[in-house]
Amino acid sequence: MMHCVIFMGPTFYQRLIHMAEDKEHRVVHPLTWQPVADRKRFGGVRFREMERDCLLAHSASLQKTS
């Protein structure tokens, strides 16, 4: 049996006011569905191999597609 001090107290959570999907605004290439590279044309960040592996590692393989 371990003898230790345990702290118990209230925990408060807050909900985000915005959703990431609502803030998404970018121009995509019609063939590859990747964001265009030019900042003048409101280009975005590309979703490549490392980003895919990160989502798979965090069990986020199911994404909303619309």
C-alpha positions as CSV (number, residue, x, y, z in Angstrom):
1,M,0.0,0.0,0.0
2,M,1.3,3.4,-0.9
3,H,0.8,6.4,1.3
4,C,0.6,9.7,-0.5
5,V,-1.2,13.0,-0.6
6,I,-3.9,13.3,-3.4
7,F,-5.3,16.7,-4.4
8,M,-8.9,16.8,-5.5
9,G,-10.5,20.0,-6.7
10,P,-12.9,21.4,-9.3
11,T,-12.0,21.4,-13.0
12,F,-13.4,24.0,-15.4
13,Y,-13.6,23.5,-19.2
14,Q,-14.5,26.0,-21.8
15,R,-15.9,25.4,-25.3
16,L,-14.3,27.0,-28.3
17,I,-16.3,29.8,-29.8
18,H,-15.3,28.9,-33.3
19,M,-14.9,25.7,-35.2
20,A,-11.9,25.1,-37.4
21,E,-14.1,24.1,-40.4
22,D,-15.8,27.5,-40.2
23,K,-12.5,29.4,-40.3
24,E,-11.2,27.4,-43.3
25,H,-10.8,29.6,-46.4
26,R,-8.4,28.6,-49.1
27,V,-8.2,28.0,-52.9
28,V,-7.5,24.5,-53.9
29,H,-6.1,22.9,-57.1
30,P,-9.0,21.1,-58.7
31,L,-6.9,18.0,-59.7
32,T,-5.0,17.3,-56.5
33,W,-7.3,19.1,-53.9
34,Q,-4.1,20.6,-52.4
35,P,-4.0,24.3,-51.5
36,V,-2.3,26.5,-54.1
37,A,1.2,27.6,-53.2
38,D,0.9,31.3,-53.9
39,R,0.1,33.6,-50.9
40,K,-1.3,36.2,-53.3
41,R,-4.0,33.6,-54.3
42,F,-4.8,32.8,-50.6
43,G,-2.7,29.6,-50.6
44,G,-2.6,27.4,-47.6
45,V,-0.5,24.7,-45.9
46,R,-0.2,21.4,-47.7
47,F,-1.2,18.1,-46.1
48,R,1.7,15.8,-46.7
49,E,3.1,12.6,-45.3
50,M,4.2,13.8,-41.9
51,E,0.8,15.4,-41.2
52,R,-0.9,12.2,-42.4
53,D,1.2,10.1,-40.0
54,C,0.5,12.4,-37.1
55,L,-3.3,12.0,-37.6
56,L,-3.0,8.2,-37.9
57,A,-0.9,8.1,-34.8
58,H,-3.5,9.9,-32.8
59,S,-6.3,7.7,-34.2
60,A,-7.9,10.4,-36.2
61,S,-8.2,8.4,-39.4
62,L,-11.8,9.3,-39.8
63,Q,-12.1,12.8,-41.3
64,K,-15.2,14.6,-42.3
65,T,-15.3,15.0,-46.1
66,S,-17.7,17.3,-47.8
